[in-house]
Structure formats: C-alpha cells, structure tokens
Amino acid sequence: MLRRRHPFPALLRLFSTACRRRCYPPPRQHPTNPAAVPGLPPPPVAKKVPFTVSAHGTSWSDQYHWMRDTSDPDLAALLAAENAYADAFVASAGGGGLRARLSAEMRSRLPPSAASPPQPWGPWLYYQYVPEGKEYPVLSRKLRPSGSLARTALNFLSGLKKEQVLLDWNEIAEKFGYVHIGNCRISPDHRFLAYTLDTSGDEFFSLEVKDIQSEHTIFSSPHKGIVSLAWSHNSDNLFFTVCDETLRPNQVLCKNVRSDEAGFLVFMENDINCCVDITSTKDFKYITVYVLESGHVRSGLWPVWKRADKVQYFLEHHNGFFYILTNAPLEGTETETGGYYLARCRAEKSEMDKWQVVAIPGSDCTFQDMDIFHEHLVLFIRKGGFPLICSINMPIDVDFQVRKELDDLDPWFFPVPSNLCSILPGSNNDFMSSTYRLVVSSPVLPDLTVDYNMRMKTFAILHQEEVTGLSSNLFTVGLQSNITGIQQNLQIIETSQNWSDLSKLFSCERVQVISHDGVSIPLVILYSQEAHRHGESPGILYGYGAYGEDLDKSWCSDRLSLLARGWVVAFADVRGGGDSLWHLAGTKANKINSIQDFSACGTHLIKEGFVHKNRLCAIGCSAGGLLVGAVINMLPDLFSAAVLKVPFLDICNTMMDSTLPLTILDYEEFGDPNITDEFDAIRSYSPYDNLSPGICYPPVLVTASFNDTRVGVWEAAKWVSKVRDVACQSCSRSIILKTNMQSGHFGEGGRFMRCDETAFEYAFLMKALGMDDNDIAAK
C-alpha cells in the first residue's frame, strides 16, 4: 500500500552524511529566550478567517482552514515570512556561526566520491556511484569479465571495461531543479531501462523508457502518476500501474516498447479502499497483480485466492510451482498464526486453490518477506524481535502432509555482526545466482556490503562505507571501516573478513521499557563512552510507529556531531511499527498505545540518568510527527525541544476530506472518521485539535514542503499559527516553521543539501537548549 505518512525512504546507503563535535556547556533549566536575541524580528502572525467544522453532532472553529488553498497569495506570503523568521532564529545560534560550522563538519566527512560494489546480472556488472562534488548518483554498467568477484570488482574499479551510463540523476536535477526517481527497472534482455520520474515533488511520476543501445528515449507515457513497473519475459512488454487523482494506484496498463501501438488496459481496481501493485516473478515468467503469464499478455488474469479483508499474498515462481507468502487463515487452525507462513501450489490456473503449506514460522518467529532463486529460497524473518535472514535449498522436498516449521527445512542463517543491525537487500536481480547481497548496518556499524554464498554457506565483505576526516581515536578503530578507498578495501577481503564497528567508542544498548499497560517497548540507546555524562547529557528520542514500518536505526554519521558532544540518541520502537501484531496494536483506536509508549521511553531516559530532565528532545518525521505532537500536548514538560519533519498534525481535518490524496487508504491505519467511535478516537489525540491555551510549549522546529501530496503544507502552517495564538506568548516565539518551496514529502535528497538540512535542525536544538557551542568545533 502507498502510505501518505511514510517515513523518508532509505536513499542509497552509501550516501550517508557525517559530522562530529565533542563538548557542551553546563545544564540550563530553560531554553534561550528568542526575544533576548538582538535583531530577531517578531514571529509572523497569520490572518484568521471564520470557519466552522461539524461532524457527528459536534462543531468547532478552525480559523486557519483557509491555508488549505495553496493558491492563496496570503499563504505564500506567510510561508516566506516564516522562512525569514526561522532563518533569523537559527542564524543567531552559536554567535551566528553554529549552523555553518555544523554543515562544514558534515560535508568534510563525506568522501569526494562514493560507489557501490558492482553487482553481476547476466553479462553485465551494474553499479551506482556519486561523481566527485556531485549531489546525486549515476547508474552505470560494464561488461562482466571472468574471474573471482574480488578480481572482477578490482577490474571494474581500474576501468578495464568501457562504462555505459544508464541514468544520471545530476543531469535531471540540473535541468529541472529537482529530481526524484521512484522506480527503475532493466529489461530481462538488458536492452531497455524503464524509470519513473518526478521533477516537482508532487509524486505524480511520469514514465520514461530508454533504449540503452541507441541511448534514446523511445517511450514517454502520456499518463502521470505511474508507480509500479514490471517487464515481460521477452522484454517486449512493460506493465505499469497508474494512479487516480488521490494517488491511489488503480489501473494496470501494458505497452509494447518495440511497437508504436498504444498501450492497453490490463486491469482496473474499482474498490476505492484498495490499491493495486504489480511485480514480475524473479524468473520473469509471470506478472503478479492477480497472475498473468508474462509471455501471453492478453490471456487473462488468474485469481490467487478469494479476496478477503486484511489478507495478503506475495508470489514467486520456481520450477512449475508458485511459492506464496501469505497471512490467509490456515485450514484447521482455530486461532491466528500471528503473521505470515509459506505455501505453494502448481503454476496452473486450475490448481491455484490447491495449496500446500511449506512451513510456518515457529515459536517467537515471524516471516516478513521472501526472495527466490534457481537453487535457493530466501526468507526475511523476525525472531525474538530482531531481524534475521536465512536461505533454504530448492527445490523443497518434504512431506507436505505433515506441517513443518522453519527449522525443519534446514535453513542457513546469514551471519550478521549483532542483533541490533538493520538489514537491507541489494538488487539481487539474477535468478540463476547463488549469491545474495545485503547491506548490513547498525548505529555503530558503518554500512557493510556483504555477499552471502548460499551454496557454500560463506560470506564476503565487499565494502564498508567510508567516513573521512575522523579524529585519530576514531580512525584507529576497526580493521576495515576506516581504510580509505574502495580499491584498498577490496584488496583485503580475501584475507580479512572481520566485522568492523565503532563499539569501542560508542555504547549501543537495547532495553525494555514498560508502557502504561504493562507491555515492554524496545528502546535502543546510543551514546559516546567518553563524552556522555550521567544525569547531565542532552538527548534526542526518535519515534515513528505507523504502517508496520521499522524505525530506521542504521548507521548515520550525522550523529557523530551529537555523540561527540555528549548527546544521547535513542530510538523507540513503539507500537504501530514492526510486525503485524505489533502494528495492529498501534492502529485506529489503539493509536494511543503508540503515544503512551513514546512518552514512557522518554521518561525512562530521564529517570535512568541517560538524559538530563531539561535536555530531552524529540524528532518525528511524517507520521512520527503526529506521535511527537500528541505527546507534546499530553506532556508539554517532557521534551525541552522538538523537530517535526513534514508532520501529520491536522489528522482530524485531513481524514475527513476524502478528496485528499491517500485519505481513504489511510482509514485502515488511523480509522474512518465517518464512524463515530473512530472519529472520537482520532480527535482525542489529534495534535492540532488538542492544543491548550496558556500552556508553555517547548521550542519546536516544524519543516514542510510546498509540493507535498502526502502531508499538505497547510498542516504545519496551521499548527504553528495556532500554537502561537493559544500558547504562552513567550515560549510560543520559539515555535518556527521552515518550508521548502520547491520539493515534496521526501525533500531534496542530495547528499550535500541533506548536510545543510541536518545542520539546521541540530543548530536549532542546540540553541533551544542554550547550547550554542560557540567556542568548540569538532576535529
């Protein structure tokens, strides 16, 4: 499902930024008073227009409803004034230079250029790299030489084969001022590149198909709002989904890229509560929307199973069988399994309802995802709350009359450095490969690119993210993590395969926090063993808690600026994220659980002395902004400052407007406001609707994007204006709004621009806590 309040997408992991500083002043009881800063103008004052909202017999006033009209020139003028005020507020931090120093630190830690190890697929090596001094990646390929993978990679880096540039994000950004590539697919014969492109930030993607041999664009779709792409087995036909005006993918079209004939409609989803996604099986023999034979595009669709509420199916094909990852009720089982299991059936239309259960997860284990190859099936699982990946030999030869658990299939679990790691798959396009690529990362482990040989049950570390400019004590930690240059790194992989992290410098621990109802909430706490001061340190608590998404805890070198100054960085895995049961425990009427979980984690950090009681901050992105905003209303004294990034703050009004993008699809997550009980639940925690007059709210930086179609720019503008109107006059002057007038929900995305954005956020938090840090710079 498309998610309106989705967290920021994981950009290519090798594009992480870096920063570091190392001290802080003594604790202060109150944030700095912006009114005392010379030259700071008064905050903007938004106009008020009478407007009454009514629902379920209740009426209330919303004087900032007019901001919903983004064409109103008064809104543009207000946002410009807010930007000027935000810039002036942060510019005074650190005597006027803190933001610039932070940005310079972060940029200095970025290597001049960056590249991913090449990934074999057919006769080619595909890879991405960021050219020196550039913001964005370039997708390229070279012909694949013979020899070991390490030798292949060295030849590639030495330029022994001619490079073909397939797609350069930088060229598009220079032409349009903004670039967002949503989907990118190479055809099975390696002849064509199809990709979706957004040049405004509104996410109504266009579709381009490039003939790689001629280097010409051979097809540009007349439709906007393209989401999914899938190639047919013979590379003649490209399938793609198209959105309606609410960003709901509801059509599947097919276009023969070798013909001038117009594309044709394959499928239309008429249920406004559902969206449609497509993909091809790994061997490209089938397209899965229902099921369609890839080589017979007009032969009709096969239903996988009868449609049922909240039941999902994910298909792959192997040697005449469909392997199905599903949460459909198991026959003969009175209670739910709590998640997905693996089944299979013959890849024949008449056999689609004759399932055999291959394996159920087993105790304290859930299936999350799968991938498939000629000789192996790969399962993404969660065991004991931690992510793991395993492979199973194919074909699976067991007695299907007896129900099996995962361990009965003799899985090989991929070794990872610790259970705190995040694990992201590489492209892994080659169905015939016996190697599976992952990017492994943790709060103290710079991103590792690792190839797992499923046949030999061995692994090879290909590359670790380069973090340049570290001080000497950091530089000496780890055998591989700080060797500069990818080529040097690759030259030692055959003799040294050690996991290299920064755990000697930074403590990273996972604790359980008891929430309001006795449920244990995982909390990951990161801090410098040298700089942290018990009971005195400042800290940041991150949260999200929606759509079943895991909170990103992968390596981010931005944090070095905070950690070296004694900051604590913590991650609360509140209900609403995670696996299916944990997700459901934080949806609809249960959303209050997410909010209570987050406040419990913040209280724990203070109570246990990780963070000073007047120095705890919070950061929430998108739906995470709703989480933080709700806690601020409930406990305004808990956080001393906060950053809300493209936050979902006006949930009640937004959910009542079904014409807005993705609103109806969000009923499943937050509730349907047309139902009285669900409306009452939404309104009870809505950050915008629960602001209290006269309350001293903490300093808050709210960021927004003008072209955002997932969370309207007016949500941030309305919340900031209302806080200034109803809250304590002195404290509310520290509520600031920063709007990007050119981008969408996911921001600019360039690696240097992200340094500037992060520096702005950190400078705001340091100023809000009175930690201007004027005389200290990290080395």
C-alpha positions in Angstrom: 0.0 0.0 0.0 1.1 3.6 -0.7 1.5 5.4 2.6 0.7 9.1 3.0 2.9 9.4 6.1 5.6 7.0 5.1 9.0 7.7 6.7 11.7 9.1 4.5 12.8 6.5 2.0 16.2 4.8 2.5 18.3 6.5 0.0 21.3 4.6 -1.2 23.1 3.7 2.0 26.4 4.8 0.7 25.2 8.4 0.6 25.1 8.8 4.4 26.4 12.1 5.7 28.8 12.6 8.6 29.6 15.1 11.4 31.2 15.3 14.8 31.8 17.6 17.8 32.7 16.9 21.4 31.5 19.1 24.2 28.7 21.1 25.7 28.1 23.8 28.4 26.6 23.1 31.8 22.9 22.3 32.1 20.3 25.1 31.8 16.9 25.0 33.2 15.1 26.9 30.4 15.6 27.3 26.7 17.1 30.5 25.5 14.6 33.4 25.1 14.5 34.4 21.4 13.1 37.8 22.4 16.5 38.5 24.0 18.4 37.9 20.8 19.4 41.2 19.2 17.9 41.7 15.8 15.4 38.8 15.9 12.1 40.0 14.4 8.8 39.2 15.9 7.2 35.9 14.6 4.8 36.2 11.7 1.1 36.5 12.5 -1.3 34.6 10.2 -4.7 36.0 9.3 -7.8 34.4 10.8 -10.9 33.6 8.7 -14.0 32.3 10.4 -14.8 28.7 9.5 -16.8 26.1 11.3 -16.3 22.3 11.1 -19.0 19.9 12.0 -19.1 16.2 12.4 -21.3 13.7 14.4 -23.2 16.5 16.1 -20.1 18.4 17.2 -19.0 21.8 15.8 -15.7 23.6 16.3 -13.9 26.7 14.9 -10.9 26.4 12.5 -9.8 29.9 11.7 -6.8 28.7 9.8 -8.7 26.5 7.4 -8.1 29.0 4.7 -4.5 27.7 4.4 -5.9 24.6 2.7 -6.0 26.7 -0.5 -2.3 26.6 -1.6 -3.0 29.1 -4.4 -3.9 31.8 -1.9 -1.2 34.5 -2.2 -1.5 35.2 1.6 -0.3 31.6 2.2 2.8 32.2 0.0 3.5 35.5 1.8 3.1 33.8 5.2 5.5 31.0 4.3 8.0 33.4 3.1 7.8 35.4 6.3 8.0 32.2 8.3 11.2 31.1 6.4 12.8 34.5 7.2 11.9 34.2 10.8 13.2 30.6 11.0 16.5 31.6 9.3 16.9 34.6 11.7 16.2 32.4 14.7 18.7 29.7 13.8 21.3 32.2 12.5 21.8 33.6 16.0 22.8 30.2 17.3 26.5 29.9 18.3 27.1 33.6 17.9 25.9 33.4 14.3 28.1 30.6 13.1 26.8 27.3 14.5 24.8 26.2 11.6 27.6 26.9 9.1 30.1 25.1 11.3 27.9 22.0 11.6 27.3 21.9 7.9 31.0 22.2 7.2 31.7 19.3 9.6 29.2 17.1 7.9 30.4 17.9 4.4 34.0 17.3 5.4 33.2 13.8 6.4 31.7 13.0 3.0 34.2 11.3 0.7 34.8 13.3 -2.6 33.0 10.5 -4.4 31.3 7.2 -3.5 30.4 4.0 -5.2 28.7 0.7 -4.6 30.4 -2.6 -5.4 29.3 -3.9 -8.8 26.5 -6.5 -8.8 26.6 -9.1 -11.5 23.5 -9.8 -13.6 23.7 -11.8 -16.8 26.7 -10.5 -18.9 26.8 -7.2 -17.0 28.1 -5.6 -13.8 25.7 -2.9 -12.6 26.7 -0.3 -10.1 26.0 3.2 -8.8 28.4 6.0 -7.9 28.3 9.6 -6.9 30.8 11.6 -9.0 33.2 13.9 -7.2 31.5 17.0 -5.9 28.1 15.9 -7.1 24.8 15.6 -5.2 23.2 12.6 -6.8 24.1 9.1 -8.0 24.7 7.8 -11.5 23.6 4.3 -12.6 26.1 2.6 -14.9 27.2 -0.8 -16.1 30.2 -2.6 -17.6 30.6 -5.9 -19.3 31.3 -8.7 -16.9 34.9 -10.2 -17.1 35.7 -13.7 -15.9 37.3 -14.5 -12.6 36.5 -14.1 -8.9 34.2 -11.5 -7.6 37.1 -9.7 -5.9 39.1 -9.7 -9.1 36.0 -8.6 -11.1 35.5 -5.7 -8.7 39.1 -4.6 -9.0 39.0 -4.8 -12.8 35.8 -2.7 -12.7 37.5 -0.1 -10.5 40.5 0.0 -12.7 38.3 0.9 -15.7 39.3 -2.1 -17.7 35.9 -2.3 -19.4 34.0 0.5 -21.0 31.4 2.1 -18.9 27.8 2.7 -20.1 26.0 5.4 -18.2 22.3 4.4 -17.9 20.9 7.2 -15.8 22.4 10.3 -14.3 20.3 11.9 -11.5 22.5 15.0 -11.6 21.7 15.8 -15.3 18.0 15.7 -14.5 18.4 17.8 -11.4 20.4 20.5 -13.3 17.6 20.6 -15.9 14.6 20.7 -13.7 15.9 21.9 -10.3 14.5 18.8 -8.6 14.8 15.0 -9.1 13.1 12.0 -7.6 13.4 8.6 -9.3 10.6 6.5 -8.0 11.2 3.1 -9.8 13.9 1.9 -12.1 13.8 -1.4 -14.0 16.2 -3.0 -16.5 14.5 -5.3 -19.0 15.5 -9.1 -18.9 17.4 -8.8 -22.1 19.3 -5.8 -20.7 18.3 -3.7 -23.7 15.9 -1.2 -22.1 15.7 0.9 -19.0 12.3 2.0 -17.6 12.1 4.5 -14.8 9.6 6.8 -13.2 10.4 10.5 -12.7 9.2 13.3 -10.5 10.6 16.8 -11.1 8.3 18.8 -8.8 7.9 16.8 -5.6 4.2 16.1 -6.0 4.9 12.4 -6.7 2.8 12.2 -9.9 5.5 10.4 -11.6 6.0 10.2 -15.4 7.3 7.1 -17.2 10.3 7.1 -19.5 11.7 4.1 -21.4 15.3 4.4 -22.7 16.9 2.2 -25.4 20.3 1.6 -23.8 21.9 0.7 -27.1 20.8 3.9 -29.0 20.8 6.0 -25.8 17.4 7.4 -26.9 14.2 7.7 -25.1 11.7 5.5 -27.0 8.6 6.0 -24.9 7.2 8.6 -22.6 3.8 7.7 -21.1 1.0 10.2 -21.6 -0.2 9.3 -18.1 1.0 10.8 -14.9 1.0 9.0 -11.5 3.0 5.9 -12.5 4.0 3.8 -9.6 4.9 0.1 -10.2 6.8 -1.3 -13.2 7.3 -4.9 -14.5 8.8 -6.4 -17.6 7.6 -9.4 -19.6 9.9 -12.3 -20.0 10.7 -11.5 -23.7 11.4 -7.8 -22.9 8.7 -6.7 -25.4 6.1 -5.5 -23.0 6.2 -3.2 -20.0 3.5 -3.3 -17.4 2.9 -0.3 -15.2 0.3 1.0 -12.7 -1.4 4.4 -12.9 -2.9 6.4 -10.0 -6.1 8.2 -9.8 -6.3 11.8 -8.6 -6.0 10.7 -5.0 -2.7 8.9 -5.6 -4.4 5.5 -5.4 -2.9 3.1 -8.0 -6.0 1.7 -9.6 -5.0 0.7 -13.2 -2.6 -1.7 -14.8 -1.6 -0.9 -18.3 0.7 -2.7 -20.8 2.8 -1.2 -23.5 4.8 -3.0 -26.2 8.0 -0.9 -26.3 9.1 -2.2 -29.7 5.8 -1.0 -31.3 4.2 2.3 -31.9 0.8 0.9 -30.9 -0.8 2.5 -27.8 -0.8 0.6 -24.6 -3.9 -1.2 -23.4 -5.7 -1.7 -20.0 -5.0 -5.0 -18.3 -6.8 -4.4 -15.0 -8.9 -1.8 -13.2 -9.4 -1.8 -9.4 -12.8 -0.2 -8.7 -12.8 -0.6 -4.9 -11.7 2.8 -3.5 -10.4 1.0 -0.4 -7.8 -0.9 -2.4 -4.8 0.0 -4.5 -3.1 -2.3 -7.0 0.6 -3.2 -7.2 2.4 -5.3 -9.8 5.7 -7.1 -10.0 7.3 -9.8 -12.0 8.4 -13.1 -10.6 12.2 -13.4 -10.3 12.4 -15.5 -13.5 10.1 -13.0 -15.3 7.7 -15.8 -16.4 4.7 -14.2 -14.6 3.3 -10.8 -13.7 1.6 -10.7 -10.3 -1.3 -8.4 -10.0 -3.6 -11.4 -9.9 -1.5 -13.8 -12.0 -0.7 -13.1 -15.7 1.5 -15.2 -17.9 4.3 -12.9 -18.9 4.6 -14.3 -22.5 0.8 -14.2 -23.1 -0.3 -10.7 -22.1 -3.8 -11.0 -23.4 -4.5 -14.4 -22.0 -6.4 -13.2 -19.0 -5.8 -13.0 -15.2 -5.8 -15.8 -12.7 -7.0 -15.0 -9.2 -4.6 -16.2 -6.5 -7.4 -16.7 -3.9 -10.7 -15.2 -3.0 -10.2 -11.6 -1.8 -10.6 -11.2 1.9 -10.1 -8.2 4.3 -6.6 -7.8 5.6 -5.4 -11.0 3.8 -2.3 -10.6 1.6 -0.4 -12.9 -0.8 3.1 -12.5 -2.3 4.0 -14.8 -5.1 7.2 -16.1 -6.6 7.7 -18.8 -9.2 10.0 -21.8 -9.2 10.1 -24.8 -11.5 6.4 -25.0 -12.1 5.3 -24.0 -8.6 4.1 -20.7 -7.1 5.6 -20.1 -3.7 3.2 -17.9 -1.7 3.9 -15.9 1.4 0.6 -15.2 3.0 -1.4 -14.5 6.2 -4.5 -16.3 4.9 -6.2 -18.3 7.7 -4.9 -21.8 7.9 -7.4 -24.6 7.4 -8.0 -26.5 10.6 -6.4 -23.7 12.8 -8.8 -22.1 15.3 -6.5 -19.2 16.2 -4.5 -16.9 14.1 -0.8 -17.7 13.5 0.1 -14.0 14.2 1.6 -13.4 10.8 2.7 -15.0 7.5 3.5 -18.5 6.5 4.9 -20.1 3.3 2.7 -22.2 1.0 2.9 -23.4 -2.6 0.7 -24.6 -5.4 1.2 -25.7 -9.0 1.5 -22.8 -11.5 -1.6 -23.8 -13.3 -4.9 -21.9 -13.4 -6.9 -24.9 -12.3 -4.5 -25.6 -9.4 -4.5 -22.2 -7.8 -6.8 -23.1 -4.9 -4.9 -26.3 -4.0 -2.3 -25.0 -1.6 0.3 -27.0 0.3 1.7 -25.4 3.5 5.5 -25.4 3.1 6.4 -24.0 6.6 5.0 -22.0 9.4 7.4 -19.7 11.4 7.7 -21.5 14.7 7.9 -20.1 18.2 8.7 -16.4 18.7 9.3 -16.1 14.9 7.5 -14.3 12.1 8.0 -14.3 8.3 8.5 -10.8 6.8 9.4 -11.2 3.2 10.9 -13.7 0.7 13.1 -13.9 -2.4 13.7 -16.8 -4.7 16.5 -18.1 -6.9 17.1 -21.2 -9.0 18.7 -23.1 -6.1 17.6 -21.2 -3.0 14.7 -19.5 -1.3 15.5 -16.6 0.9 13.3 -15.7 3.9 13.4 -12.4 5.9 12.3 -13.2 9.4 12.0 -11.6 12.8 12.9 -13.8 15.8 12.8 -12.5 19.3 12.2 -9.0 18.0 15.4 -9.0 15.8 15.7 -9.2 12.0 17.3 -12.3 10.5 17.7 -13.7 7.0 18.1 -17.3 6.0 18.2 -19.4 2.8 16.6 -22.8 2.1 17.8 -25.1 -0.6 15.5 -25.5 -3.6 13.6 -27.5 -4.6 12.0 -28.2 -1.2 11.4 -31.9 -0.8 9.4 -32.6 2.3 6.2 -34.5 3.3 3.6 -31.8 2.8 1.0 -33.8 4.7 2.9 -33.0 7.9 3.0 -29.4 8.9 6.6 -28.2 9.1 8.3 -25.3 11.0 11.1 -23.3 9.5 13.8 -25.3 11.4 12.6 -28.5 9.7 13.7 -27.1 6.3 17.4 -26.9 7.4 17.8 -23.1 6.9 21.2 -21.4 6.8 21.0 -18.2 8.8 23.2 -15.4 7.3 25.8 -14.3 9.9 25.5 -10.6 11.0 27.6 -8.6 13.4 24.9 -8.1 16.1 21.2 -8.4 16.7 21.0 -4.6 16.5 21.7 -4.5 12.8 19.4 -3.3 10.1 19.4 -5.4 7.0 18.6 -4.2 3.5 18.7 -6.3 0.4 20.7 -5.4 -2.7 19.1 -5.5 -6.2 19.7 -9.3 -6.4 18.2 -9.5 -9.9 19.9 -12.6 -11.2 17.6 -15.6 -10.8 20.5 -18.1 -11.5 22.8 -16.6 -8.9 23.7 -18.5 -5.7 24.9 -15.2 -4.0 22.7 -12.9 -2.1 23.8 -9.3 -1.4 22.8 -7.4 1.7 23.7 -4.0 3.2 24.2 -4.5 6.9 24.3 -1.6 9.3 23.8 -0.6 12.9 24.0 2.6 15.0 27.8 1.8 15.5 28.4 0.0 12.2 29.0 1.9 9.0 27.2 0.3 6.2 28.7 -3.1 5.1 28.0 -4.5 1.7 28.1 -8.3 2.1 27.7 -11.1 -0.4 26.4 -14.4 1.1 27.2 -17.5 -0.9 24.1 -19.7 -0.3 25.6 -22.8 -1.9 28.9 -22.7 0.0 27.4 -21.1 3.2 30.1 -18.5 3.3 30.1 -14.7 3.1 32.4 -12.0 1.8 32.6 -8.4 2.9 32.9 -6.3 -0.2 32.8 -2.8 1.1 32.3 -0.6 4.1 31.0 2.9 4.0 33.9 5.4 4.0 33.8 8.1 6.8 36.5 10.6 6.1 38.1 13.2 8.3 37.7 11.4 11.6 39.9 12.3 14.6 42.7 10.0 15.4 41.0 8.0 18.1 38.1 7.1 15.7 40.4 6.4 12.8 42.3 3.6 14.6 39.1 1.6 15.5 38.4 -1.4 13.3 40.4 -3.2 10.7 38.4 -2.2 7.6 35.9 0.5 8.4 38.3 3.4 8.0 40.5 2.3 5.2 40.1 5.0 2.6 39.4 4.0 -1.0 37.2 1.2 -2.2 40.1 -0.5 -4.1 42.2 -0.9 -0.9 39.1 -2.3 0.8 38.5 -4.9 -1.9 42.2 -6.0 -1.9 42.0 -7.2 1.7 38.6 -9.0 1.6 40.1 -12.4 0.9 42.4 -12.3 3.9 40.3 -10.4 6.4 36.6 -10.8 7.0 36.1 -9.1 10.3 33.1 -7.0 11.2 34.4 -3.5 11.9 32.4 -1.1 14.0 32.8 1.8 16.5 31.6 0.0 19.6 34.8 0.7 21.4 33.9 4.4 21.3 30.1 4.3 21.3 27.8 2.3 23.5 24.7 0.9 21.9 22.3 -1.0 24.1 18.7 -2.3 23.8 16.5 -2.1 26.8 12.8 -2.8 27.5 10.6 0.0 28.8 7.3 -0.8 30.5 4.5 1.2 28.9 1.2 2.3 30.5 -0.5 -1.1 30.1 2.5 -3.2 31.2 3.7 -4.0 27.6 7.5 -3.9 27.1 8.7 -1.4 24.5 12.1 -1.9 22.9 14.4 1.2 23.2 17.8 1.4 21.6 20.2 3.9 23.3 23.3 5.2 21.7 26.0 7.4 23.3 29.7 8.1 23.5 31.5 6.2 26.2 33.9 9.2 26.6 31.6 12.2 26.2 28.4 11.1 27.9 27.8 12.4 31.4 25.3 10.5 33.5 22.3 12.7 34.5 23.7 15.7 32.6 23.7 14.9 28.9 21.3 16.2 26.4 19.5 13.6 24.2 17.2 13.0 21.3 14.4 10.4 21.1 13.2 9.3 17.7 9.9 7.7 17.0 7.6 6.7 14.2 5.1 4.0 15.0 2.9 3.5 11.9 2.2 1.3 8.9 4.1 -1.6 10.3 7.4 0.2 9.4 10.5 -0.4 11.5 12.2 2.7 12.8 15.4 3.3 10.9 18.4 2.6 13.2 21.0 2.2 10.5 24.4 3.9 10.6 24.2 7.7 10.1 27.4 9.7 10.5 25.5 12.9 11.1 25.1 11.7 14.6 28.8 11.9 15.3 28.3 15.7 15.8 25.9 15.0 18.6 27.6 11.9 20.2 31.0 13.6 20.4 29.3 16.5 22.3 27.8 14.1 24.9 24.4 13.7 23.4 22.4 10.6 23.7 20.5 9.3 20.6 17.6 6.9 21.3 15.1 5.0 19.2 11.7 4.0 20.5 10.1 1.1 18.7 6.6 2.0 19.7 3.5 0.0 18.7 2.2 0.8 15.3 5.5 -0.2 13.6 7.1 -3.7 13.4 5.4 -6.9 12.6 1.7 -7.5 12.1 0.6 -7.9 15.7 2.8 -5.0 16.9 1.5 -2.9 14.1 -2.2 -3.6 14.8 -1.6 -2.8 18.5 -0.9 0.8 17.4 -3.6 1.4 14.8 -7.1 3.0 14.9 -8.4 3.2 18.5 -5.1 1.6 19.6 -3.1 4.6 18.4 -3.0 5.9 22.0 -0.6 3.0 22.7 2.0 4.5 20.3 1.7 7.8 22.1 1.9 6.3 25.6 4.8 4.1 24.5 6.8 7.1 23.3 6.2 9.1 26.5 7.3 6.1 28.6 10.5 5.8 26.6 11.2 9.5 27.1 10.5 9.2 30.8 12.9 6.2 31.1 15.8 8.1 29.5 15.4 10.8 32.2 14.7 8.5 35.1 17.7 6.3 34.4 20.1 9.2 34.1 20.8 8.9 30.4 19.5 12.4 29.7 19.1 15.5 31.9 15.4 16.2 32.7 15.6 19.6 31.0 17.6 18.4 28.0 15.5 15.7 26.3 14.4 16.5 22.7 12.3 14.5 20.2 12.3 14.1 16.5 9.4 12.7 14.4 9.1 12.5 10.6 5.8 12.3 8.8 3.5 10.0 10.9 6.2 10.3 13.5 5.4 14.0 13.7 1.9 13.0 14.8 3.4 10.9 17.5 5.6 13.6 18.9 3.0 16.3 18.6 0.5 14.2 20.5 3.0 13.6 23.3 3.8 17.3 23.5 0.1 18.1 24.0 -0.2 15.3 26.6 3.1 16.1 28.5 4.3 19.5 27.5 7.1 19.4 30.1 8.6 16.1 28.9 10.6 17.4 25.9 12.7 20.6 26.1 12.7 20.9 22.2 11.4 19.0 19.2 11.8 18.8 15.5 8.7 17.8 13.5 9.6 17.0 9.8 6.7 17.1 7.3 4.5 16.2 10.2 0.9 14.8 10.1 -0.5 17.2 12.7 -4.0 18.0 11.4 -5.2 14.4 11.2 -8.8 15.0 12.1 -9.5 17.5 9.3 -7.4 15.6 6.8 -9.1 12.3 7.4 -12.5 13.9 7.0 -11.6 15.1 3.5 -11.8 12.1 1.2 -10.7 14.1 -1.8 -7.2 14.5 -0.5 -4.6 12.0 -1.8 -4.5 8.7 0.1 -7.0 9.6 2.7 -9.4 6.7 2.1 -6.5 4.2 2.1 -5.5 5.6 5.5 -8.7 4.6 7.1 -7.2 1.2 7.7 -4.3 2.8 9.6 -5.9 5.6 11.6 -9.6 4.9 11.4 -12.6 6.1 9.4 -13.9 9.4 10.7 -17.3 8.6 9.2 -17.7 6.1 12.1 -18.4 7.9 15.4 -16.2 5.9 17.6 -13.3 6.1 15.2 -13.8 9.8 14.8 -13.7 10.3 18.5 -10.5 8.3 18.8 -8.8 10.4 16.1 -9.9 13.7 17.6 -8.8 12.7 21.1 -5.1 12.7 20.1 -5.1 15.0 17.0 -2.1 17.4 17.7 -3.8 20.3 16.0 -7.1 19.9 17.8 -5.7 19.4 21.3 -3.5 22.5 21.8 -4.3 24.0 25.2 -4.5 27.8 25.8 -1.8 29.3 28.1 0.4 26.2 28.1 4.2 26.7 27.9 5.1 24.6 24.9 8.7 23.7 24.2 10.7 25.2 21.3 9.7 23.3 18.1 11.1 23.4 14.6 8.5 22.3 12.1 9.5 21.6 8.5 7.2 21.4 5.5 7.4 21.0 1.7 5.1 23.1 -0.5 4.6 20.4 -3.2 4.0 17.6 -0.6 0.9 15.5 -1.6 1.2 13.1 1.3 1.0 15.7 4.1 -0.2 19.1 2.9 1.9 22.1 3.7 -1.0 23.7 5.4 -0.8 21.1 8.3 2.5 22.5 9.5 1.5 26.1 8.9 -1.9 25.7 10.7 -0.3 24.1 13.7 2.5 26.7 14.1 0.0 29.6 13.8 -2.4 28.0 16.3 0.4 27.4 18.8 1.4 31.0 18.6 -2.2 32.0 19.1 -3.1 29.9 22.1 0.1 29.1 23.9 2.2 31.0 26.3 3.3 34.1 24.4 7.0 33.9 25.4 7.5 30.2 24.7 5.5 30.2 21.5 8.0 32.6 19.9 10.4 29.6 19.8 8.0 27.7 17.5 9.4 28.1 14.0 8.4 26.9 10.5 10.7 26.2 7.7 9.2 25.4 4.3 11.0 24.1 1.2 9.1 25.8 -1.6 10.4 23.5 -4.4 10.3 20.0 -3.1 7.9 17.3 -1.9 7.5 14.9 1.0 10.9 13.4 0.7 12.9 16.7 0.5 15.7 17.5 -1.9 17.7 14.2 -1.4 21.1 15.4 -2.5 24.0 14.4 -0.2 25.3 18.0 0.4 21.8 19.5 0.7 21.0 16.9 3.3 24.0 18.1 5.3 22.6 21.6 5.3 19.2 20.5 6.4 20.5 18.4 9.2 22.8 21.2 10.3 19.8 23.5 10.5 18.0 21.0 12.8 20.9 20.4 15.1 21.6 24.1 15.4 18.0 24.7 16.3 18.1 22.1 19.0 21.4 23.4 20.5 20.1 26.9 20.5 16.8 25.8 22.1 18.7 24.1 24.9 21.1 27.1 25.3 24.0 25.0 24.0 25.3 27.5 21.4 28.7 25.7 21.5 30.3 28.8 20.1 33.9 28.1 21.0 34.1 24.4 20.2 34.5 22.7 16.9 34.9 19.0 16.2 38.0 17.8 14.6 
